[in-house]
Amino acid sequence: MNEHQRRLLTAAGLTELRFDAPMSECCTLRAGGTAAALIDVQSIEELRRLLALLTDEEIKFLVIGRGSNLLVTDSGYSGAIIRLKGECNALAVQERGPDFALVKAGAGCALGKLVSWCGGQGLAGLEFLAGIPGSVGGAVRMNAGAWGQETGALLFAIELVDKDGRIRQISVDALRLSYRNLALADGELGSSILTAAWFRLTADEPEQIRSRCAAYLERRKGKQPAGAASAGSFFKNPPGDFAGRLIEAAGLKGASCGAAMISPVHGNFLVNTGDATAADILALAEQVQAEVFARFGIRLEPEVKIIRDESCQ
Ligand SMILES: Cc1cc2nc3c(=O)[nH]c(=O)nc-3n(C[C@H](O)[C@H](O)[C@H](O)COP(=O)(O)OP(=O)(O)OC[C@H]3O[C@@H](n4cnc5c(N)ncnc54)[C@H](O)[C@@H]3O)c2cc1C
């Protein structure tokens, strides 16, 4: 991003704009380079205004949620990283039948807040997301799942804003949902930004919903490294197997590279034990891929989105 573009962004009256923002502060792995600009938009209108400027100026952009499935390489990102805040966090029941309801959730909303709010409303279905530290937008984009359930199964529709500021509502029939991915029936999401999702939920007693959430949280304890900086499961599970099982069977639990380590608790959690760089984490991930391939002939694919900006090399 050149000086002229920085001046234009500064003059654009954005609510929250930071230049050269460390991405280690924006993602749960607590590593990575800086983003030329980090912009927190407070409303869809602010987002559309920003996209118009970025598109006119040909500034690349990337929307992120809570950064819990993301790693920006140490050389950084030369464009604008956008986060959805304020109005983009709103939750509302939009339609209620005798035993179901449609909930509209803003893409910036934290999953924990959505899950507990739905519990309070007596609306069931999303409990399996308890303990996943992402946002609604990130969970829908990644089709986040746990305990045999996936976000996409409860989706009714999504709202997208494209790079030209066009808002579209797309029903679930026009989406292609697969393991840890969401695409449109006619292609990838590309640079479109998810601004909201509608979930179809069923009615239940708040107490029952809360106790299911508590049970899911309990199941996570002991299976995952508590409090460690990670991005959850680093690799996707290969068909019919578990990445964590393969990594453990390859004897890699506890292996490290700099301050990046394979968690001794869960083989598929790569944790940052202190001041790991993105390079440490990626070198460890490559070591895992090489060893697992050598032992089992299986190529593990990262689930974590690695953001490599060629223009920063
Ligand atoms: C301790 C821990 C446990 C976890 N457990 C699970 C689990 O059980 N199951 C699971 O599936 N995942 C799990 N994860 C991974 C992660 O939390 C989920 O994938 C989550 O849904 C990511 O949400 P996010 O908002 O952090 O997305 P980010 O990491 O910020 O972004 C992930 C991707 O989504 C895109 N994106 C984000 N927001 C939008 C948007 N509004 N519009 C378009 N694209 C967007 C980003 O560009 C990026 O490509 C875990 C992570 C941690 C740290």
PDBQT file of the ligand as one rigid body, heavy atoms in Angstrom, charges set to zero:
ROOT
HETATM    1  C1  LIG A 401      -8.941 -23.835  20.619  1.00  0.00    +0.000 C 
HETATM    2  C2  LIG A 401      -9.586 -23.952  19.248  1.00  0.00    +0.000 A 
HETATM    3  C3  LIG A 401     -10.542 -24.923  19.023  1.00  0.00    +0.000 A 
HETATM    4  C4  LIG A 401     -11.154 -25.033  17.765  1.00  0.00    +0.000 A 
HETATM    5  N1  LIG A 401     -12.081 -26.012  17.567  1.00  0.00    +0.000 NA
HETATM    6  C5  LIG A 401     -12.674 -26.123  16.349  1.00  0.00    +0.000 A 
HETATM    7  C6  LIG A 401     -13.654 -27.139  16.119  1.00  0.00    +0.000 A 
HETATM    8  O1  LIG A 401     -14.012 -27.919  16.995  1.00  0.00    +0.000 OA
HETATM    9  N2  LIG A 401     -14.207 -27.213  14.877  1.00  0.00    +0.000 N 
HETATM   10  C7  LIG A 401     -13.864 -26.353  13.867  1.00  0.00    +0.000 A 
HETATM   11  O2  LIG A 401     -14.416 -26.463  12.760  1.00  0.00    +0.000 OA
HETATM   12  N3  LIG A 401     -12.930 -25.392  14.066  1.00  0.00    +0.000 NA
HETATM   13  C8  LIG A 401     -12.338 -25.255  15.270  1.00  0.00    +0.000 A 
HETATM   14  N4  LIG A 401     -11.390 -24.284  15.457  1.00  0.00    +0.000 N 
HETATM   15  C9  LIG A 401     -10.985 -23.416  14.332  1.00  0.00    +0.000 C 
HETATM   16  C10 LIG A 401     -11.750 -22.088  14.245  1.00  0.00    +0.000 C 
HETATM   17  O3  LIG A 401     -12.146 -21.631  15.519  1.00  0.00    +0.000 OA
HETATM   18  C11 LIG A 401     -12.976 -22.175  13.340  1.00  0.00    +0.000 C 
HETATM   19  O4  LIG A 401     -12.620 -22.534  12.014  1.00  0.00    +0.000 OA
HETATM   20  C12 LIG A 401     -13.727 -20.841  13.291  1.00  0.00    +0.000 C 
HETATM   21  O5  LIG A 401     -14.955 -21.033  12.680  1.00  0.00    +0.000 OA
HETATM   22  C13 LIG A 401     -12.950 -19.750  12.546  1.00  0.00    +0.000 C 
HETATM   23  O6  LIG A 401     -13.628 -18.520  12.777  1.00  0.00    +0.000 OA
HETATM   24  P1  LIG A 401     -12.829 -17.143  12.789  1.00  0.00    +0.000 P 
HETATM   25  O7  LIG A 401     -13.838 -16.068  12.917  1.00  0.00    +0.000 OA
HETATM   26  O8  LIG A 401     -11.764 -17.150  13.804  1.00  0.00    +0.000 OA
HETATM   27  O9  LIG A 401     -12.222 -17.143  11.315  1.00  0.00    +0.000 OA
HETATM   28  P2  LIG A 401     -10.770 -16.603  10.889  1.00  0.00    +0.000 P 
HETATM   29  O10 LIG A 401      -9.716 -17.498  11.414  1.00  0.00    +0.000 OA
HETATM   30  O11 LIG A 401     -10.658 -15.172  11.195  1.00  0.00    +0.000 OA
HETATM   31  O12 LIG A 401     -10.865 -16.810   9.302  1.00  0.00    +0.000 OA
HETATM   32  C14 LIG A 401     -10.900 -18.115   8.761  1.00  0.00    +0.000 C 
HETATM   33  C15 LIG A 401     -11.223 -17.990   7.257  1.00  0.00    +0.000 C 
HETATM   34  O13 LIG A 401     -12.551 -17.492   7.117  1.00  0.00    +0.000 OA
HETATM   35  C16 LIG A 401     -12.540 -16.282   6.349  1.00  0.00    +0.000 C 
HETATM   36  N5  LIG A 401     -13.563 -15.399   6.918  1.00  0.00    +0.000 N 
HETATM   37  C17 LIG A 401     -13.705 -14.997   8.209  1.00  0.00    +0.000 A 
HETATM   38  N6  LIG A 401     -14.757 -14.186   8.336  1.00  0.00    +0.000 NA
HETATM   39  C18 LIG A 401     -15.307 -14.066   7.096  1.00  0.00    +0.000 A 
HETATM   40  C19 LIG A 401     -16.408 -13.340   6.561  1.00  0.00    +0.000 A 
HETATM   41  N7  LIG A 401     -17.173 -12.564   7.321  1.00  0.00    +0.000 N 
HETATM   42  N8  LIG A 401     -16.668 -13.445   5.235  1.00  0.00    +0.000 NA
HETATM   43  C20 LIG A 401     -15.900 -14.226   4.436  1.00  0.00    +0.000 A 
HETATM   44  N9  LIG A 401     -14.841 -14.928   4.877  1.00  0.00    +0.000 NA
HETATM   45  C21 LIG A 401     -14.543 -14.846   6.184  1.00  0.00    +0.000 A 
HETATM   46  C22 LIG A 401     -11.125 -15.712   6.497  1.00  0.00    +0.000 C 
HETATM   47  O14 LIG A 401     -10.778 -14.892   5.401  1.00  0.00    +0.000 OA
HETATM   48  C23 LIG A 401     -10.311 -17.004   6.527  1.00  0.00    +0.000 C 
HETATM   49  O15 LIG A 401     -10.129 -17.489   5.220  1.00  0.00    +0.000 OA
HETATM   50  C24 LIG A 401     -10.772 -24.149  16.712  1.00  0.00    +0.000 A 
HETATM   51  C25 LIG A 401      -9.813 -23.164  16.953  1.00  0.00    +0.000 A 
HETATM   52  C26 LIG A 401      -9.223 -23.056  18.205  1.00  0.00    +0.000 A 
HETATM   53  C27 LIG A 401      -8.193 -21.975  18.434  1.00  0.00    +0.000 C 
ENDROOT
TORSDOF 0
